[in-house]
C-alpha cells in the first residue's frame, strides 16, 4: 500500500516527491490509483494545496480529559478544523478510535448508517474499524457500504484528512444519522457506542451551526447555541432546528454516551465564526462553533 503524505509544500506519492505545481493538480483519484484499491472513498472535500499550507498553534484549554468534541464540516472554515485537530493532538495524542457522528445531508436512509470503506485523503489513508462496523450492524445500524452512501457525505469526508495527518494510527467509525431519527433510537445508539468504547475512543459531533440566515440572525442564534453548549442544556440542543445546528440528533447520542460512561463533562469553546468572516454572502450564511467536552479524571 502506498500512502500520500503531505510535508510542508511537498507531497510524496510512494518515493516520488511532488512539486508545488503538481500539488495543485493532485486529486483523490490519483491517490486511489496509486493505492491500487478497488474502492476507497475518494476525498474531494478539501483542497489539497490549502490543506497542506494550513498550520495552527494548539489552543490552551482548561485541565480535563477531552472525551468528545464539536467541529465544523464546512470546508470553507478549514482553519477551524486545523485548529481543532491540532489542539486535540496536543491534549489527546493517545486516541485510536474516532466515532464521527454526522448528519445525513442527502437524506438517503431514514435511520442510522455506517460504512466499512476506508478513506483516501491528501494526507494518507484513514481506515475504518471493521470491528466496530460489524458490531453496529449486529446492533441494527444500516450497512451503507454497498449503497455507497458515504461517497458524497462531507459530514465525514471533510474531517478525515485532518485525522490522517494528526492521528495517522487511528481508525474511524463513520456514522450518518437521519435528522428525524426518534429520540429513543438516538439514545439506544449512544448506549451501544458506549458499550463498544474504551479509554482511547473519542466522539466527534460533526456539525455546522446556523444555516441560511443573514449575518445578524446567524450571530444571534449562535449566541443561544453557545449558551446551550456551555450550560449543557441538552433539551434545547436535542430540539434545535437548522437555524441553530444540523446535528441535533448527534447531541442526543452524545448525552446518552456520557451518561452511560458516567462522565460529567463541560463544553469548552474553542472558536466561533460565520461564513461571512470568509467573504461569503451575508444574506445566506453558515456558522461554526468548535469546542471540546472535558471531563475531570
The 8 nearest C-alpha neighbors of each residue, nearest first, counted from 0:
[[1, 34, 2, 35, 33, 36, 13, 124],
 [2, 0, 34, 13, 33, 3, 12, 35],
 [1, 3, 123, 4, 124, 0, 12, 13],
 [2, 4, 123, 12, 122, 11, 121, 5],
 [5, 3, 122, 123, 11, 10, 2, 6],
 [6, 4, 10, 122, 9, 51, 7, 11],
 [5, 7, 9, 10, 8, 4, 51, 11],
 [8, 6, 9, 51, 5, 52, 10, 53],
 [9, 7, 6, 19, 51, 52, 10, 5],
 [8, 10, 6, 17, 7, 18, 5, 19],
 [9, 11, 5, 17, 16, 4, 6, 12],
 [10, 12, 16, 15, 3, 4, 13, 17],
 [13, 11, 3, 15, 14, 2, 10, 16],
 [12, 14, 1, 15, 11, 2, 3, 33],
 [15, 13, 12, 11, 16, 1, 17, 3],
 [16, 14, 12, 11, 13, 17, 10, 18],
 [17, 15, 11, 10, 9, 14, 12, 18],
 [18, 16, 10, 9, 21, 11, 15, 22],
 [17, 19, 21, 20, 9, 22, 16, 10],
 [18, 20, 22, 21, 8, 9, 17, 23],
 [19, 21, 18, 23, 22, 24, 17, 25],
 [22, 20, 18, 23, 24, 19, 17, 25],
 [23, 21, 25, 19, 24, 20, 48, 18],
 [22, 24, 21, 20, 25, 48, 19, 47],
 [25, 23, 22, 21, 26, 20, 47, 48],
 [26, 24, 22, 23, 21, 29, 47, 27],
 [27, 25, 28, 29, 24, 30, 43, 47],
 [26, 28, 30, 41, 29, 42, 31, 120],
 [29, 27, 31, 26, 30, 32, 41, 25],
 [30, 28, 32, 27, 26, 31, 33, 25],
 [29, 31, 27, 33, 28, 32, 34, 119],
 [30, 32, 34, 28, 29, 33, 27, 36],
 [33, 31, 29, 35, 34, 30, 28, 36],
 [34, 32, 30, 35, 31, 29, 1, 12],
 [33, 35, 31, 36, 1, 32, 0, 30],
 [36, 34, 32, 33, 31, 37, 0, 1],
 [37, 35, 34, 38, 31, 39, 32, 33],
 [36, 38, 35, 39, 31, 34, 32, 40],
 [37, 39, 36, 40, 116, 31, 117, 41],
 [40, 38, 117, 118, 116, 119, 41, 36],
 [39, 41, 118, 150, 119, 117, 42, 38],
 [42, 40, 27, 119, 39, 43, 118, 28],
 [41, 43, 120, 27, 44, 119, 156, 40],
 [44, 42, 45, 41, 27, 26, 46, 156],
 [43, 45, 157, 42, 156, 153, 74, 46],
 [46, 44, 43, 47, 74, 157, 50, 42],
 [45, 47, 49, 48, 50, 44, 43, 23],
 [48, 46, 50, 49, 121, 45, 51, 22],
 [49, 47, 51, 50, 46, 23, 22, 52],
 [50, 48, 52, 46, 51, 47, 53, 45],
 [49, 51, 47, 48, 53, 52, 46, 45],
 [52, 50, 48, 49, 53, 47, 5, 7],
 [51, 53, 49, 50, 48, 54, 7, 8],
 [54, 52, 50, 51, 49, 78, 55, 81],
 [53, 55, 52, 81, 56, 82, 78, 51],
 [56, 54, 82, 81, 57, 85, 53, 78],
 [55, 57, 58, 82, 85, 54, 86, 81],
 [58, 56, 86, 85, 82, 55, 59, 89],
 [57, 59, 86, 60, 56, 269, 82, 83],
 [58, 60, 57, 61, 86, 62, 269, 90],
 [59, 61, 58, 62, 267, 269, 63, 86],
 [62, 60, 63, 59, 267, 293, 64, 58],
 [61, 63, 60, 64, 295, 293, 294, 59],
 [64, 62, 295, 293, 294, 65, 61, 296],
 [63, 65, 294, 293, 295, 66, 296, 62],
 [66, 64, 293, 292, 67, 291, 63, 294],
 [67, 65, 201, 292, 293, 64, 202, 294],
 [68, 66, 202, 292, 201, 203, 65, 291],
 [67, 69, 291, 203, 290, 292, 204, 202],
 [68, 70, 204, 289, 290, 203, 205, 291],
 [71, 69, 289, 205, 206, 80, 204, 68],
 [70, 72, 207, 206, 73, 205, 287, 80],
 [73, 71, 154, 157, 74, 205, 206, 207],
 [74, 72, 75, 71, 76, 207, 157, 77],
 [75, 73, 77, 76, 72, 45, 157, 44],
 [74, 76, 73, 77, 277, 274, 78, 72],
 [77, 75, 74, 78, 79, 73, 80, 274],
 [78, 76, 74, 80, 79, 75, 81, 73],
 [77, 79, 81, 76, 80, 82, 53, 55],
 [80, 78, 82, 77, 81, 76, 83, 270],
 [79, 81, 77, 83, 78, 82, 84, 70],
 [82, 80, 78, 79, 84, 83, 85, 77],
 [81, 83, 79, 85, 55, 80, 84, 86],
 [84, 82, 80, 86, 81, 85, 79, 87],
 [83, 85, 87, 86, 81, 82, 88, 80],
 [86, 84, 82, 88, 57, 87, 83, 81],
 [87, 85, 57, 89, 83, 84, 88, 58],
 [86, 88, 84, 90, 89, 85, 91, 83],
 [87, 89, 92, 85, 91, 86, 90, 84],
 [88, 90, 86, 87, 91, 92, 85, 57],
 [89, 91, 87, 88, 92, 86, 65, 64],
 [92, 90, 93, 88, 87, 89, 94, 65],
 [93, 91, 88, 94, 89, 90, 87, 166],
 [92, 94, 91, 199, 95, 88, 166, 90],
 [95, 93, 199, 92, 96, 200, 91, 201],
 [94, 96, 169, 199, 170, 200, 93, 168],
 [97, 95, 200, 170, 171, 169, 94, 201],
 [98, 96, 171, 201, 202, 200, 99, 172],
 [97, 99, 172, 202, 171, 203, 173, 201],
 [100, 98, 203, 173, 174, 97, 172, 101],
 [101, 99, 204, 174, 205, 249, 203, 175],
 [102, 100, 175, 154, 205, 174, 176, 99],
 [101, 103, 176, 246, 175, 104, 177, 178],
 [104, 102, 177, 106, 175, 176, 105, 101],
 [103, 105, 106, 102, 152, 154, 107, 153],
 [104, 106, 107, 103, 152, 151, 108, 148],
 [107, 105, 103, 104, 108, 177, 109, 178],
 [108, 106, 105, 109, 103, 148, 104, 177],
 [107, 109, 110, 106, 177, 112, 111, 103],
 [110, 108, 177, 107, 106, 111, 180, 179],
 [109, 111, 177, 108, 180, 176, 112, 141],
 [112, 110, 176, 140, 175, 141, 177, 174],
 [113, 111, 141, 175, 140, 174, 143, 142],
 [112, 114, 174, 142, 143, 173, 141, 175],
 [113, 115, 144, 143, 116, 142, 173, 132],
 [114, 116, 127, 144, 129, 132, 117, 113],
 [117, 115, 114, 39, 127, 144, 40, 118],
 [116, 118, 126, 39, 127, 125, 40, 115],
 [119, 117, 40, 125, 39, 124, 120, 41],
 [118, 120, 124, 41, 42, 40, 39, 123],
 [119, 121, 123, 42, 122, 160, 124, 118],
 [120, 122, 123, 47, 3, 160, 4, 27],
 [123, 121, 4, 120, 164, 5, 3, 163],
 [124, 122, 3, 2, 120, 4, 121, 163],
 [123, 125, 119, 118, 120, 126, 2, 163],
 [126, 124, 118, 163, 117, 170, 119, 123],
 [125, 127, 117, 170, 124, 171, 128, 118],
 [126, 128, 171, 117, 170, 172, 115, 129],
 [129, 127, 130, 131, 170, 171, 172, 132],
 [128, 130, 132, 131, 127, 115, 133, 172],
 [131, 129, 133, 128, 132, 134, 135, 127],
 [130, 132, 134, 128, 129, 133, 135, 172],
 [131, 133, 129, 135, 130, 134, 136, 115],
 [134, 132, 136, 130, 131, 135, 129, 137],
 [133, 135, 137, 131, 136, 132, 138, 130],
 [134, 136, 138, 132, 137, 140, 133, 131],
 [137, 135, 140, 139, 138, 133, 134, 132],
 [136, 138, 134, 135, 139, 133, 140, 132],
 [139, 137, 135, 136, 140, 134, 191, 188],
 [138, 140, 136, 137, 141, 135, 111, 142],
 [139, 141, 136, 111, 135, 112, 138, 142],
 [142, 140, 112, 111, 143, 113, 139, 136],
 [143, 141, 113, 144, 112, 114, 140, 136],
 [142, 144, 146, 114, 148, 113, 145, 112],
 [145, 143, 114, 147, 146, 142, 115, 116],
 [146, 144, 147, 143, 142, 148, 114, 116],
 [145, 147, 143, 148, 144, 142, 149, 114],
 [148, 146, 144, 145, 149, 150, 143, 114],
 [147, 149, 146, 143, 150, 144, 107, 151],
 [148, 150, 152, 147, 151, 114, 143, 40],
 [151, 149, 152, 40, 148, 147, 41, 156],
 [152, 150, 149, 153, 148, 156, 105, 43],
 [153, 151, 149, 154, 150, 155, 156, 104],
 [154, 152, 156, 157, 155, 151, 44, 72],
 [153, 155, 101, 72, 152, 205, 156, 157],
 [156, 154, 153, 157, 158, 152, 101, 173],
 [155, 157, 153, 158, 159, 154, 42, 152],
 [156, 158, 153, 44, 72, 155, 159, 154],
 [159, 157, 156, 155, 160, 161, 72, 162],
 [158, 160, 162, 161, 156, 157, 163, 155],
 [161, 159, 163, 120, 162, 158, 122, 164],
 [162, 160, 164, 163, 159, 158, 165, 84],
 [161, 163, 159, 166, 165, 164, 160, 167],
 [164, 162, 167, 160, 161, 166, 122, 125],
 [165, 163, 161, 162, 122, 167, 166, 160],
 [164, 166, 162, 163, 161, 167, 88, 84],
 [167, 165, 162, 169, 168, 163, 164, 88],
 [168, 166, 163, 169, 164, 165, 162, 125],
 [169, 167, 166, 95, 170, 163, 125, 94],
 [170, 168, 95, 166, 96, 167, 94, 171],
 [171, 169, 96, 126, 127, 128, 95, 97],
 [170, 172, 97, 127, 96, 98, 128, 173],
 [171, 173, 98, 127, 128, 99, 97, 174],
 [174, 172, 99, 113, 171, 98, 155, 114],
 [173, 175, 113, 100, 112, 99, 101, 172],
 [176, 174, 101, 112, 103, 102, 111, 100],
 [177, 175, 111, 102, 103, 101, 178, 110],
 [178, 176, 103, 110, 180, 109, 179, 102],
 [177, 179, 180, 176, 248, 102, 103, 246],
 [180, 178, 177, 181, 248, 109, 110, 176],
 [179, 181, 178, 177, 110, 182, 184, 185],
 [182, 180, 184, 183, 179, 185, 248, 178],
 [181, 183, 185, 184, 186, 180, 251, 248],
 [182, 184, 186, 185, 181, 187, 180, 188],
 [185, 183, 187, 186, 182, 181, 188, 180],
 [186, 184, 182, 188, 252, 183, 187, 251],
 [185, 187, 189, 183, 184, 188, 252, 255],
 [186, 188, 184, 190, 189, 185, 191, 183],
 [187, 189, 191, 185, 186, 190, 192, 184],
 [190, 188, 252, 256, 186, 255, 192, 187],
 [189, 191, 193, 187, 188, 192, 256, 255],
 [192, 190, 188, 194, 193, 189, 187, 195],
 [193, 191, 189, 195, 194, 190, 188, 196],
 [192, 194, 190, 196, 191, 256, 195, 189],
 [193, 195, 191, 192, 196, 190, 259, 197],
 [196, 194, 192, 193, 191, 197, 131, 134],
 [197, 195, 193, 194, 200, 192, 198, 199],
 [196, 198, 199, 200, 195, 193, 194, 96],
 [197, 199, 200, 196, 94, 201, 66, 93],
 [200, 198, 94, 95, 197, 93, 96, 201],
 [201, 199, 96, 197, 198, 196, 94, 97],
 [200, 202, 97, 67, 66, 98, 96, 203],
 [203, 201, 67, 98, 97, 99, 68, 204],
 [204, 202, 99, 68, 67, 69, 205, 98],
 [203, 205, 69, 100, 206, 68, 99, 249],
 [204, 206, 101, 70, 71, 100, 154, 203],
 [207, 205, 71, 246, 204, 70, 245, 72],
 [206, 208, 71, 287, 244, 245, 286, 72],
 [207, 244, 209, 286, 243, 287, 245, 206],
 [210, 208, 243, 242, 244, 286, 285, 217],
 [209, 211, 285, 242, 212, 284, 241, 208],
 [212, 210, 283, 284, 285, 213, 209, 282],
 [213, 211, 283, 284, 217, 210, 216, 282],
 [212, 214, 282, 216, 281, 283, 215, 284],
 [213, 215, 217, 281, 216, 218, 282, 284],
 [216, 214, 218, 217, 213, 219, 212, 281],
 [215, 217, 219, 213, 218, 214, 212, 220],
 [218, 216, 214, 220, 219, 215, 212, 209],
 [217, 219, 221, 215, 220, 216, 222, 214],
 [218, 220, 216, 222, 221, 217, 215, 223],
 [221, 219, 223, 217, 222, 218, 243, 216],
 [220, 222, 224, 218, 223, 219, 225, 217],
 [223, 221, 225, 219, 220, 224, 218, 226],
 [224, 222, 226, 220, 221, 225, 227, 219],
 [225, 223, 221, 227, 226, 222, 228, 220],
 [226, 224, 228, 222, 223, 227, 221, 229],
 [225, 227, 229, 223, 224, 228, 230, 222],
 [228, 226, 232, 224, 230, 225, 229, 231],
 [227, 229, 225, 231, 226, 230, 266, 224],
 [228, 230, 226, 266, 227, 231, 225, 267],
 [229, 231, 227, 232, 228, 226, 266, 265],
 [232, 230, 228, 233, 229, 227, 265, 266],
 [231, 233, 227, 230, 234, 235, 236, 228],
 [234, 232, 236, 235, 231, 237, 254, 250],
 [233, 235, 237, 232, 236, 238, 251, 231],
 [234, 236, 238, 233, 237, 232, 239, 227],
 [237, 235, 233, 239, 238, 234, 247, 232],
 [236, 238, 247, 234, 235, 251, 239, 233],
 [239, 237, 235, 236, 234, 240, 247, 248],
 [240, 238, 236, 237, 247, 243, 235, 244],
 [239, 241, 242, 243, 244, 238, 245, 247],
 [242, 240, 244, 243, 245, 210, 209, 239],
 [241, 243, 209, 240, 210, 244, 220, 212],
 [242, 244, 209, 208, 241, 240, 239, 220],
 [245, 208, 243, 241, 209, 246, 207, 242],
 [244, 246, 241, 207, 247, 206, 208, 102],
 [247, 245, 249, 206, 244, 102, 248, 101],
 [246, 248, 237, 250, 249, 239, 236, 245],
 [249, 247, 251, 250, 246, 237, 178, 252],
 [250, 248, 252, 251, 246, 247, 100, 253],
 [249, 251, 253, 248, 252, 247, 237, 254],
 [250, 252, 248, 254, 249, 253, 237, 185],
 [253, 251, 189, 249, 185, 250, 255, 186],
 [254, 252, 256, 250, 255, 251, 257, 249],
 [253, 255, 251, 257, 256, 252, 250, 258],
 [254, 256, 258, 189, 252, 253, 257, 186],
 [257, 255, 189, 253, 259, 193, 254, 258],
 [258, 256, 260, 262, 254, 259, 255, 261],
 [257, 259, 261, 255, 260, 256, 262, 254],
 [258, 260, 256, 261, 257, 255, 190, 193],
 [259, 261, 257, 262, 258, 256, 193, 255],
 [262, 260, 258, 259, 257, 263, 256, 264],
 [263, 261, 257, 260, 264, 258, 294, 259],
 [262, 264, 294, 261, 265, 257, 258, 295],
 [263, 265, 294, 293, 292, 262, 266, 295],
 [264, 266, 292, 293, 267, 294, 263, 229],
 [265, 267, 292, 229, 291, 228, 268, 293],
 [268, 266, 291, 290, 292, 265, 269, 229],
 [267, 269, 290, 270, 289, 266, 291, 288],
 [268, 270, 290, 289, 267, 271, 58, 291],
 [271, 269, 289, 288, 268, 272, 290, 79],
 [270, 272, 288, 287, 289, 273, 269, 286],
 [271, 273, 287, 286, 276, 288, 274, 270],
 [274, 272, 286, 275, 276, 285, 287, 284],
 [273, 275, 276, 277, 285, 279, 284, 286],
 [274, 276, 279, 278, 277, 273, 281, 280],
 [275, 277, 274, 273, 278, 272, 279, 281],
 [278, 276, 275, 274, 279, 75, 76, 273],
 [277, 279, 275, 276, 280, 274, 281, 273],
 [278, 280, 275, 274, 277, 281, 284, 276],
 [279, 281, 282, 283, 275, 284, 278, 274],
 [282, 280, 214, 213, 275, 283, 284, 279],
 [283, 281, 213, 280, 212, 284, 214, 211],
 [284, 282, 211, 212, 280, 213, 281, 285],
 [285, 283, 211, 212, 274, 210, 213, 281],
 [284, 286, 210, 274, 209, 273, 211, 208],
 [287, 285, 273, 208, 209, 272, 274, 207],
 [286, 288, 272, 208, 207, 271, 71, 273],
 [289, 287, 271, 270, 272, 208, 290, 70],
 [290, 288, 70, 69, 270, 269, 268, 271],
 [289, 291, 268, 269, 69, 267, 68, 266],
 [292, 290, 68, 267, 266, 67, 293, 65],
 [291, 293, 266, 67, 265, 264, 65, 68],
 [294, 292, 65, 63, 64, 264, 265, 291],
 [295, 293, 264, 64, 63, 263, 296, 65],
 [294, 296, 63, 64, 293, 62, 264, 263],
 [295, 294, 64, 63, 262, 293, 62, 65]]
